[in-house]
Amino acid sequence: MAETAAATETRVVITPSASQRVQTLIKMEGKPNLMLRLSVSGGGCSGFQYGITLDDQINEDDVVTEQHGTKVVVDQTSLDLLAGTEVDFVEDLMGASFQFRNPNATSTCGCGSSFSV
């Protein structure tokens, strides 16, 4: 079944690079049933901050997708703020990190871990 444009706009997308890094972390943990949990909470220098953890629980208000072999879990409240966001894993001379490209953010902090809408 093809996704509608509205469904695509509300999704959080992880890149193949991010998925590969998550799979590596899951293997290191030795728990194959772990999933990538993305969240947003109040705080950070711009008002909201991104959360990224490995989790083995699915809550009642969670939306679960599978992308590039990785299960991605986002609670409904966070999904509203993350709709259309792309999560990538980047390695460069400055180090390695997950990066969020959030079309809903009106500003972000210098480190990229918090944002405002």
N, C-alpha and C positions, 0 to 999 in steps of 0.2 A: 504494500500500500504506500503510495507516495505521500510525502508530507505536504501539508498546505503551507502557504507563505506565512500564515499566522503562527503555525506550529514551529516553523524554522526560526522566526523572530523571537520566540519565547524560550528557545533552547539555549543552553550553554554548550559551547563547542570546545572540545579539547583537541589539540593538534596531535599528529602521530608522535612527535617528539615528546610531548607531555605524557601521552599514554605509555610510551616506552619507558620513561623515567618512573612513572607510577608502578608499572609492572616490575621494574628492578627493585623498587622499595618494598613491594609486596613480597617478592622472593626473599629479600633480606630479612623480612619479619617472619617468614616461614608460615604464614597464614594465608593460603590461597583464596579464602573467601572474603578477604578485605576489599573494600570499595573506596574510591576517591570521593570524599565528602567536601563539597565547596559550600561556603557560607559567608554571610556578611553580618557584622556586628557593629554596634556603635563604638566609636573611639577612633584612635589614630589621629594624625595631625590634620586630616581633611574632613572628619565627621563620621565616616564609615571605614571599616577595615575588612580586608579579605581574610577568610579563614580557609585553610586547606589541610585536611587531615586524612588519615586512613581509618575506616570504620567498618565494623561488621554488622551494624544494626541498621534497620530501615524503620523509620518512625512513620506514624500515621499521615503526617503532612508532607512526606518526602516525595519527590519526583525522581524516578530512577531511569537512566538511559544507559545504553552500552555503546561505546565508541572506540573503535580500534582495539577491541578486546578488553577494554577497561570499563567496569561499571562505575557510573558517575551518579552521585546522590546529592540532591539539593533540596533544602526545605522550601516550601512554597513562599514564605516571606522573603527569603534570600533570592529566590528565583525572580521575583518581581524587580529586584535591584540589579540582577545579573543577566536579565534577558538580552540575548544577542551577544553576550561576552564570549571572547575566544581566550582560552587558557593555553599558553605555550610554555615549553621548557627551553631555556636558552643557555648555552655555554659560550662564554667569551673570555677575554683577558681579565675582566673584572670579577669573574666567578661564574657560578651556575645558579639559576633561579627560575622559579615559575613566574611568568608574567601574565597579567590580565589586561586584555584590550576590551574595555567596557564602553560601548557606545552611549550608555546612560550617564556616565561620569561627566560633570561639567568642569571639574578640575581634579587633579591628582597630586599627591605629594611627590617629592623628589625621588623617594625610594620606590614608588609604585605600589606600596602595600596598602594605601588608604586613598579614599576618594570622596567627593561630594557630588550630590545630584541637585 
